[in-house]
Amino acid sequence: MKHTRIIVTHYGGPDALQLVEEERPEPKRGEVRVKVLAAGVAFARRTGARAHASRNAPRALHAGWDLIGIVDRLGDGISGLELGQIVAAAAD
């Protein structure tokens, strides 16, 4: 089954966002797949305002480091989460 995700191809405004359609991956051992309901597309990261000195060149970023979604598949070895559970994540 296919899914769509957004990547940031370069620093900039909305033109930096690109939709990519690809096969939906199955979670590996220790992984969880989440159906994303809402995700951030951080302005500061898209524009380079938060670029670190060692990473100041434009590069592809994957949007959605902050998200809310529903657990839709569990890989082997996962405990403490259930299918259909609402989850949130934030990373920097």
N, C-alpha and C positions, 0 to 999 in steps of 0.2 A: 504494500500500500504506500502511496506517496504522501508526503507532507511538505509544507512550505515553511521556510525560515527566512529571516532577514539578516544580511551581513552588511557591514559598513566597509565600503571599498576604498574610501579615501577620506581625508578630513574635509568637512564641508557641511552644507545644509541638507535638506531632504534629498538632493541629487546624489548624496553619498550612500543612500540606502538602496540595496538591491535585493529583490525577492529571488530566492533559489528554491526550485522544486526538486526533490530527490526522494529516493526510497527511504521510508521510515525505518530507522535502525532498531534492532532488538537489543534489549539491555543485556550486558555481559554479567558475569558473576560480580556481585557487590554493587551493581548499578540499578537505578530506578529510571523508568521512562515516565515523563510527566507531559500530559496534554496541557499546553500553556494557554491560559485564559487571558492573561495580560502580562506584558513585559515592557521594560523600559528601553528606550533607545537614547541613551544619555547624550545630551547636547554637549556637555563638556568633553566627552571622549570623541564625539564626532568632529568637533571643531579643533581638537588638539589642545584645548585649554588645560587639560590635565595630563598632557604628555610628559612622561618622565624623561630626564636628560638622556638616558641611555636608549630611549625608545621614541625619539622625537621625529622620526620619519613616518609618513603615513603607511599604514599596513591594514590588512583586512581584520576587522573586529567582528566578533559574533555578538549580536544584540541579545539581550535577554538574561544578563547576569543577575538582574533583579526581576523576579517573576512571581506570579501566583498561578497555580494550576492544580490539576487533579492527577493523582497517581493512576497511570493507565496500564503499567506493566512492571512486574518485579523480576529482577534477575535472581539467580540462585544466591543463597546466603544472606538475603535481606530479612531483617526482623525489625519490628517496631513501626512498620508502615503497612497500610492495607490498600488494596485496590479501591479506587473511588475516594480516597482520603484527599482533602484539600490541603495543599502545602504552599509554603512561600519560601523563597530563597533570595539571598542578597550576597554578592561577592564584589570585591574590588580588586 
